[in-house]
């Protein structure tokens, strides 16, 4: 069973940048649709960005649009989330999720994804 593995989290000052990566383990040549979600303490897990298996369709939540960029390198089986102009309210555990089907789906729903990573902590200090 494939397991997405996130990396790149850490502590950064407000206004700074981080780049998160998500890669499947074990490595696979299959391209998955990928969603990034985040969960702050005491809050529900929410969608922030998603990219289709081909990379042609990209979606963002309003809270990160214009600051975050999702991209993928299928040759490396890796999806990236470039996070710029970070704010303290971006502090959360960030999760990568993979969708194992290429059928139509809503990228915004947690139930659209089959495989979830363990998460990586992002902390933005003011």
Z-matrix of the N, CA and C atoms (Angstrom, degrees):
N
C 1 1.460
C 2 1.528 1 109.14
N 3 1.318 2 116.34 1 136.47
C 4 1.460 3 119.93 2 -177.60
C 5 1.513 4 110.10 3 -78.12
N 6 1.300 5 115.94 4 145.89
C 7 1.462 6 123.03 5 178.72
C 8 1.517 7 107.99 6 -131.35
N 9 1.331 8 118.64 7 120.26
C 10 1.463 9 118.52 8 175.17
C 11 1.525 10 110.36 9 -73.46
N 12 1.315 11 115.87 10 141.46
C 13 1.455 12 122.23 11 -179.47
C 14 1.520 13 108.41 12 -121.68
N 15 1.320 14 115.46 13 120.67
C 16 1.458 15 121.00 14 179.34
C 17 1.531 16 109.93 15 -94.30
N 18 1.319 17 115.39 16 151.62
C 19 1.454 18 121.39 17 173.51
C 20 1.516 19 108.31 18 -152.32
N 21 1.326 20 115.52 19 163.24
C 22 1.457 21 120.83 20 174.38
C 23 1.514 22 115.62 21 105.29
N 24 1.323 23 117.73 22 -2.13
C 25 1.453 24 118.93 23 177.94
C 26 1.521 25 111.69 24 -71.20
N 27 1.322 26 115.53 25 172.96
C 28 1.457 27 119.71 26 178.90
C 29 1.506 28 111.80 27 162.25
N 30 1.326 29 114.49 28 -165.04
C 31 1.463 30 122.79 29 -179.65
C 32 1.523 31 109.42 30 -105.38
N 33 1.317 32 116.07 31 131.02
C 34 1.458 33 120.77 32 -179.03
C 35 1.524 34 108.81 33 -143.91
N 36 1.313 35 116.56 34 151.99
C 37 1.457 36 120.36 35 176.81
C 38 1.526 37 110.59 36 -79.31
N 39 1.306 38 115.42 37 155.71
C 40 1.454 39 120.20 38 177.14
C 41 1.533 40 109.85 39 -55.68
N 42 1.318 41 115.00 40 137.60
C 43 1.458 42 120.85 41 -176.34
C 44 1.515 43 113.76 42 91.82
N 45 1.308 44 116.36 43 -11.05
C 46 1.452 45 120.75 44 -178.85
C 47 1.510 46 113.16 45 -83.90
N 48 1.339 47 115.05 46 -174.16
C 49 1.463 48 121.53 47 -176.05
C 50 1.524 49 110.80 48 -133.04
N 51 1.305 50 114.29 49 153.19
C 52 1.463 51 122.77 50 171.34
C 53 1.516 52 107.77 51 -143.73
N 54 1.331 53 115.62 52 154.10
C 55 1.457 54 119.67 53 172.87
C 56 1.521 55 108.87 54 -124.20
N 57 1.298 56 115.31 55 120.82
C 58 1.452 57 121.21 56 175.80
C 59 1.522 58 109.78 57 -94.13
N 60 1.328 59 114.87 58 147.55
C 61 1.457 60 120.98 59 176.42
C 62 1.519 61 109.33 60 -123.91
N 63 1.319 62 114.80 61 151.33
C 64 1.463 63 120.91 62 177.48
C 65 1.520 64 107.71 63 -139.23
N 66 1.317 65 115.63 64 123.94
C 67 1.457 66 120.22 65 179.23
C 68 1.521 67 108.59 66 -136.29
N 69 1.319 68 117.70 67 145.08
C 70 1.461 69 120.07 68 179.80
C 71 1.522 70 111.34 69 -77.28
N 72 1.303 71 114.50 70 146.49
C 73 1.461 72 121.35 71 173.74
C 74 1.518 73 109.12 72 -130.70
N 75 1.343 74 117.85 73 124.64
C 76 1.454 75 126.01 74 1.02
C 77 1.519 76 111.55 75 -70.44
N 78 1.315 77 117.99 76 162.07
C 79 1.464 78 120.45 77 179.22
C 80 1.516 79 110.57 78 -58.60
N 81 1.305 80 116.03 79 141.14
C 82 1.453 81 120.83 80 -177.79
C 83 1.519 82 109.69 81 -139.72
N 84 1.312 83 115.11 82 148.94
C 85 1.462 84 119.15 83 178.23
C 86 1.524 85 111.55 84 -84.52
N 87 1.318 86 117.73 85 -5.81
C 88 1.463 87 120.63 86 178.64
C 89 1.521 88 109.62 87 -74.78
N 90 1.312 89 116.76 88 137.95
C 91 1.455 90 121.05 89 176.91
C 92 1.523 91 108.38 90 -96.16
N 93 1.306 92 116.82 91 125.54
C 94 1.454 93 122.87 92 179.98
C 95 1.519 94 110.13 93 -106.19
N 96 1.307 95 115.56 94 151.45
C 97 1.460 96 119.14 95 163.78
C 98 1.519 97 107.24 96 -70.81
N 99 1.312 98 116.60 97 142.37
C 100 1.459 99 121.37 98 -173.84
C 101 1.516 100 110.05 99 -128.49
N 102 1.299 101 115.32 100 138.23
C 103 1.449 102 121.51 101 173.16
C 104 1.518 103 110.24 102 -123.85
N 105 1.309 104 115.53 103 142.86
C 106 1.468 105 121.41 104 170.80
C 107 1.525 106 107.84 105 -107.79
N 108 1.308 107 114.58 106 131.69
C 109 1.456 108 122.02 107 177.37
C 110 1.523 109 107.98 108 -127.34
N 111 1.310 110 115.95 109 162.48
C 112 1.460 111 118.97 110 174.17
C 113 1.518 112 109.56 111 -140.71
N 114 1.321 113 113.11 112 154.75
C 115 1.462 114 119.72 113 -179.03
C 116 1.516 115 109.04 114 -139.33
N 117 1.317 116 115.47 115 116.48
C 118 1.457 117 121.80 116 176.07
C 119 1.529 118 108.62 117 -88.75
N 120 1.328 119 117.19 118 157.84
C 121 1.466 120 119.99 119 -179.22
C 122 1.526 121 112.17 120 -55.58
N 123 1.323 122 115.45 121 129.12
C 124 1.450 123 120.59 122 177.95
C 125 1.513 124 115.22 123 77.37
N 126 1.334 125 116.34 124 6.02
C 127 1.468 126 119.49 125 -178.22
C 128 1.517 127 110.37 126 -122.67
N 129 1.317 128 115.95 127 165.37
C 130 1.449 129 119.74 128 179.51
C 131 1.523 130 111.28 129 -79.06
N 132 1.311 131 114.86 130 161.96
C 133 1.450 132 120.66 131 176.86
C 134 1.530 133 108.98 132 -76.30
N 135 1.334 134 115.83 133 130.36
C 136 1.459 135 119.99 134 -175.22
C 137 1.519 136 111.28 135 -127.24
N 138 1.305 137 114.81 136 149.68
C 139 1.463 138 122.74 137 177.84
C 140 1.522 139 110.21 138 -71.34
N 141 1.334 140 116.04 139 140.27
C 142 1.456 141 119.04 140 173.17
C 143 1.518 142 112.72 141 -126.92
N 144 1.335 143 118.64 142 -32.67
C 145 1.458 144 120.12 143 179.64
C 146 1.517 145 109.99 144 -160.03
N 147 1.342 146 115.42 145 149.65
C 148 1.450 147 119.62 146 178.55
C 149 1.512 148 110.62 147 -148.19
N 150 1.323 149 116.02 148 151.15
C 151 1.459 150 121.54 149 179.03
C 152 1.514 151 108.46 150 -140.13
N 153 1.325 152 115.98 151 137.11
C 154 1.467 153 120.92 152 -179.77
C 155 1.526 154 110.36 153 -71.90
N 156 1.329 155 115.61 154 168.38
C 157 1.453 156 119.13 155 -176.86
C 158 1.526 157 111.29 156 -62.04
N 159 1.335 158 117.55 157 -30.49
C 160 1.459 159 120.68 158 -179.76
C 161 1.522 160 112.13 159 -86.20
N 162 1.327 161 116.36 160 -16.48
C 163 1.459 162 120.10 161 -175.37
C 164 1.513 163 113.44 162 87.23
N 165 1.323 164 117.04 163 -0.63
C 166 1.467 165 119.92 164 -174.74
C 167 1.526 166 112.48 165 -79.36
N 168 1.321 167 116.93 166 -25.57
C 169 1.460 168 120.85 167 -177.97
C 170 1.517 169 109.44 168 -115.75
N 171 1.318 170 115.62 169 125.41
C 172 1.471 171 122.61 170 -178.62
C 173 1.513 172 108.57 171 -130.90
N 174 1.308 173 115.60 172 138.48
C 175 1.458 174 121.39 173 178.62
C 176 1.528 175 109.52 174 -133.48
N 177 1.320 176 115.52 175 148.10
C 178 1.461 177 122.01 176 176.88
C 179 1.521 178 109.36 177 -134.45
N 180 1.310 179 114.85 178 152.83
C 181 1.455 180 119.13 179 169.03
C 182 1.523 181 108.35 180 -78.34
N 183 1.292 182 116.64 181 157.14
C 184 1.456 183 120.55 182 -179.55
C 185 1.520 184 111.54 183 -62.21
N 186 1.324 185 116.72 184 -29.34
C 187 1.459 186 120.25 185 -175.68
C 188 1.528 187 113.30 186 -68.87
N 189 1.331 188 117.51 187 -20.59
C 190 1.472 189 119.56 188 -177.58
C 191 1.522 190 112.89 189 -120.44
N 192 1.316 191 117.04 190 -7.05
C 193 1.466 192 120.20 191 -177.97
C 194 1.525 193 110.27 192 -58.41
N 195 1.318 194 115.19 193 132.20
C 196 1.449 195 120.77 194 -178.85
C 197 1.519 196 113.90 195 90.03
N 198 1.317 197 117.63 196 -14.31
C 199 1.469 198 121.60 197 179.24
C 200 1.527 199 111.85 198 -114.48
N 201 1.317 200 116.80 199 -35.12
C 202 1.459 201 121.46 200 -178.40
C 203 1.521 202 109.52 201 -107.07
N 204 1.338 203 115.34 202 148.15
C 205 1.458 204 121.30 203 177.18
C 206 1.515 205 109.15 204 -133.86
N 207 1.325 206 115.64 205 125.98
C 208 1.459 207 120.73 206 176.09
C 209 1.524 208 108.52 207 -101.44
N 210 1.329 209 116.02 208 141.06
C 211 1.454 210 120.46 209 179.32
C 212 1.522 211 108.18 210 -151.79
N 213 1.308 212 115.89 211 166.99
C 214 1.461 213 119.06 212 178.90
C 215 1.515 214 110.50 213 -141.95
N 216 1.321 215 113.77 214 149.47
C 217 1.454 216 122.53 215 173.86
C 218 1.516 217 105.66 216 -123.17
N 219 1.320 218 115.92 217 96.11
C 220 1.465 219 119.10 218 -175.16
C 221 1.530 220 112.22 219 -67.32
N 222 1.318 221 117.10 220 -24.70
C 223 1.470 222 119.65 221 176.55
C 224 1.523 223 110.19 222 -64.63
N 225 1.327 224 116.45 223 -29.43
C 226 1.464 225 121.49 224 179.14
C 227 1.526 226 112.01 225 -103.47
N 228 1.341 227 116.08 226 1.75
C 229 1.466 228 119.72 227 -178.48
C 230 1.519 229 111.52 228 53.33
N 231 1.306 230 116.81 229 40.35
C 232 1.456 231 120.79 230 -175.66
C 233 1.521 232 110.75 231 -131.65
N 234 1.318 233 114.62 232 138.80
C 235 1.452 234 121.83 233 173.53
C 236 1.522 235 108.21 234 -114.13
N 237 1.323 236 115.68 235 139.03
C 238 1.462 237 121.37 236 -176.87
C 239 1.531 238 110.13 237 -116.26
N 240 1.305 239 115.03 238 149.67
C 241 1.454 240 121.76 239 170.91
C 242 1.520 241 107.47 240 -127.43
N 243 1.316 242 115.36 241 102.71
C 244 1.466 243 121.00 242 177.41
C 245 1.516 244 108.16 243 -84.94
N 246 1.309 245 116.23 244 121.91
C 247 1.460 246 121.48 245 -176.49
C 248 1.519 247 109.31 246 -116.59
N 249 1.318 248 116.06 247 113.92
C 250 1.459 249 122.42 248 -179.99
C 251 1.525 250 110.39 249 -114.39
N 252 1.318 251 115.33 250 164.16
C 253 1.466 252 121.38 251 178.05
C 254 1.525 253 111.10 252 49.60
N 255 1.301 254 115.13 253 48.59
C 256 1.470 255 119.92 254 -175.94
C 257 1.523 256 111.03 255 -66.41
N 258 1.325 257 113.03 256 146.12
C 259 1.460 258 121.35 257 -179.18
C 260 1.538 259 109.24 258 -121.21
N 261 1.325 260 117.51 259 157.05
C 262 1.473 261 118.68 260 177.31
C 263 1.532 262 112.99 261 -55.40
N 264 1.311 263 117.55 262 -31.54
C 265 1.458 264 120.30 263 179.49
C 266 1.527 265 113.60 264 -72.81
N 267 1.319 266 117.06 265 -6.10
C 268 1.470 267 120.63 266 172.97
C 269 1.523 268 111.69 267 -82.12
N 270 1.311 269 116.92 268 -6.88
C 271 1.455 270 120.89 269 179.59
C 272 1.524 271 110.43 270 -61.75
N 273 1.341 272 115.35 271 124.30
C 274 1.465 273 121.07 272 -176.98
C 275 1.520 274 108.65 273 -177.80
N 276 1.316 275 114.92 274 172.61
C 277 1.458 276 120.60 275 166.17
C 278 1.520 277 106.63 276 -89.89
N 279 1.324 278 115.20 277 129.14
C 280 1.453 279 121.36 278 -177.29
C 281 1.527 280 109.41 279 -103.62
N 282 1.317 281 115.23 280 130.25
C 283 1.452 282 121.90 281 -177.17
C 284 1.520 283 110.94 282 -116.93
N 285 1.305 284 114.71 283 139.43
C 286 1.457 285 122.23 284 172.03
C 287 1.523 286 108.14 285 -101.95
N 288 1.314 287 116.26 286 138.32
C 289 1.460 288 120.88 287 -180.00
C 290 1.521 289 109.56 288 -132.98
N 291 1.315 290 115.94 289 142.46
C 292 1.456 291 122.01 290 179.93
C 293 1.526 292 110.48 291 -113.72
N 294 1.313 293 113.63 292 144.17
C 295 1.460 294 119.01 293 175.72
C 296 1.519 295 107.73 294 -109.22
N 297 1.326 296 116.19 295 126.86
C 298 1.463 297 120.88 296 -175.00
C 299 1.504 298 114.98 297 -88.38
N 300 1.334 299 117.89 298 -0.78
C 301 1.460 300 120.99 299 -178.16
C 302 1.519 301 109.13 300 -121.26
N 303 1.336 302 115.80 301 150.11
C 304 1.466 303 120.54 302 177.80
C 305 1.523 304 111.29 303 -102.05
N 306 1.318 305 116.73 304 16.02
C 307 1.462 306 119.93 305 176.45
C 308 1.523 307 109.35 306 -75.97
N 309 1.340 308 115.34 307 168.78
C 310 1.451 309 119.83 308 -179.75
C 311 1.520 310 110.47 309 -62.18
N 312 1.327 311 116.01 310 142.23
C 313 1.458 312 119.66 311 -178.46
C 314 1.524 313 109.61 312 -156.95
N 315 1.312 314 114.94 313 164.33
C 316 1.456 315 121.11 314 171.46
C 317 1.518 316 108.43 315 -95.42
N 318 1.322 317 118.45 316 120.27
C 319 1.466 318 119.59 317 -177.99
C 320 1.524 319 113.24 318 -70.90
N 321 1.329 320 116.83 319 -11.44
C 322 1.451 321 120.85 320 -172.45
C 323 1.528 322 113.71 321 -85.49
N 324 1.303 323 116.59 322 -13.93
C 325 1.460 324 121.07 323 -173.32
C 326 1.513 325 111.58 324 -98.22
N 327 1.326 326 116.56 325 136.12
C 328 1.461 327 120.01 326 176.64
C 329 1.524 328 110.77 327 -62.29
N 330 1.306 329 117.08 328 -30.54
C 331 1.467 330 120.85 329 -177.37
C 332 1.527 331 112.69 330 -72.71
N 333 1.328 332 118.24 331 -8.70
C 334 1.467 333 120.85 332 177.42
C 335 1.524 334 112.38 333 -77.50
N 336 1.300 335 117.57 334 -10.65
C 337 1.459 336 122.13 335 -173.38
C 338 1.519 337 111.68 336 -114.01
N 339 1.329 338 114.59 337 140.73
C 340 1.457 339 120.76 338 -175.18
C 341 1.518 340 114.16 339 -94.16
N 342 1.329 341 116.53 340 -31.36
C 343 1.459 342 120.95 341 -171.83
C 344 1.525 343 109.57 342 -126.93
N 345 1.315 344 115.09 343 134.82
C 346 1.461 345 121.22 344 -176.97
C 347 1.519 346 111.27 345 -125.16
N 348 1.337 347 114.98 346 141.55
C 349 1.445 348 119.88 347 174.79
C 350 1.519 349 111.81 348 -81.22
N 351 1.310 350 115.22 349 177.33
C 352 1.467 351 121.58 350 -179.30
C 353 1.522 352 112.11 351 -80.55
N 354 1.312 353 116.30 352 -16.68
C 355 1.457 354 120.53 353 178.96
C 356 1.519 355 112.57 354 95.32
N 357 1.315 356 115.12 355 154.06
C 358 1.454 357 121.79 356 175.81
C 359 1.525 358 108.35 357 -134.35
N 360 1.326 359 115.26 358 136.24
C 361 1.466 360 120.03 359 -175.05
C 362 1.525 361 110.52 360 -81.09
N 363 1.314 362 115.17 361 132.29
C 364 1.456 363 122.04 362 171.60
C 365 1.525 364 107.08 363 -120.39
N 366 1.332 365 115.49 364 123.39
C 367 1.453 366 120.87 365 179.79
C 368 1.522 367 108.46 366 -123.85
N 369 1.321 368 115.71 367 125.05
C 370 1.458 369 121.37 368 -179.97
C 371 1.520 370 108.06 369 -113.95
N 372 1.312 371 116.05 370 117.94
C 373 1.462 372 120.78 371 -179.01
C 374 1.525 373 110.25 372 -92.04
N 375 1.312 374 114.88 373 148.88
C 376 1.472 375 119.87 374 -178.84
C 377 1.516 376 111.59 375 -89.51
